[in-house]
């Protein structure tokens, strides 16, 4: 199910994680040649993807919402 990006944070390893409208999190790594997401490397790039939809497999599985208790908050927008 497609869900909008509403914010970002870094995980314990320093990797960027998208916070989705549904309450789930999804890593958004730039790891060429397998994954090409150069936009994640800059604040302007991440900001440009706010509202962009990602496929949330956790929604498809009816998984509970994720928790950011060990994350460093970066940016969020309110709906």
C-alpha positions as CSV (number, residue, x, y, z in Angstrom):
1,X,0.0,0.0,0.0
2,X,1.4,3.4,-0.9
3,X,2.0,5.8,2.0
4,X,3.3,9.4,2.0
5,X,6.6,10.4,3.6
6,X,5.9,12.8,6.4
7,X,9.3,13.0,8.1
8,X,12.8,11.5,8.5
9,X,15.1,10.3,11.2
10,X,18.4,8.5,11.4
11,X,18.6,5.0,12.9
12,X,21.2,3.8,15.4
13,X,23.7,3.2,12.6
14,X,23.2,6.6,11.0
15,X,21.1,5.5,8.1
16,X,18.2,7.7,7.0
17,X,14.7,6.3,7.6
18,X,11.5,7.7,6.1
19,X,8.5,8.2,8.5
20,X,5.3,7.3,6.7
21,X,1.9,8.7,7.2
22,X,0.6,5.3,8.4
23,X,3.1,5.3,11.3
24,X,5.6,2.8,9.7
25,X,9.2,3.5,9.0
26,X,11.2,2.6,5.9
27,X,14.9,2.9,5.2
28,X,15.8,5.2,2.3
29,X,19.5,4.4,1.7
30,X,21.6,5.6,-1.2
31,X,23.7,2.5,-1.9
32,X,24.7,2.4,-5.5
33,X,24.7,0.3,-7.7
34,X,21.8,-1.6,-6.0
35,X,19.8,1.4,-4.7
36,X,20.1,4.8,-6.2
37,X,18.6,7.5,-4.0
38,X,21.0,10.4,-4.2
39,X,18.3,12.7,-2.9
40,X,18.7,11.2,0.6
41,X,22.2,12.7,0.9
42,X,21.1,16.3,1.4
43,X,18.5,18.1,3.4
44,X,17.1,19.8,0.3
45,X,16.8,16.4,-1.4
46,X,15.0,14.8,1.6
47,X,12.7,17.9,1.8
48,X,11.9,17.5,-1.9
49,X,10.5,14.0,-1.2
50,X,8.2,15.0,1.6
51,X,4.7,13.9,0.5
52,X,6.2,11.4,-2.0
53,X,4.6,7.9,-1.7
54,X,6.5,4.7,-0.9
55,X,5.1,1.2,-1.0
56,X,4.6,0.2,2.6
57,X,4.8,-3.6,3.0
58,X,4.1,-3.3,6.7
59,X,0.6,-1.9,5.9
60,X,0.0,-4.9,3.6
61,X,0.9,-7.2,6.5
62,X,-1.2,-5.2,9.0
63,X,1.9,-4.7,11.2
64,X,1.7,-2.4,14.2
65,X,3.1,1.2,14.0
66,X,6.8,1.6,14.5
67,X,8.4,3.4,17.4
68,X,11.2,6.0,17.2
69,X,12.4,5.7,20.8
70,X,16.0,5.1,19.8
71,X,16.0,7.5,16.8
72,X,17.3,11.0,16.3
73,X,14.5,13.1,15.0
74,X,15.1,15.1,11.8
75,X,12.1,16.7,10.2
76,X,8.4,16.2,10.3
77,X,5.4,17.9,8.7
78,X,2.0,18.0,10.2
79,X,-1.2,17.0,8.3
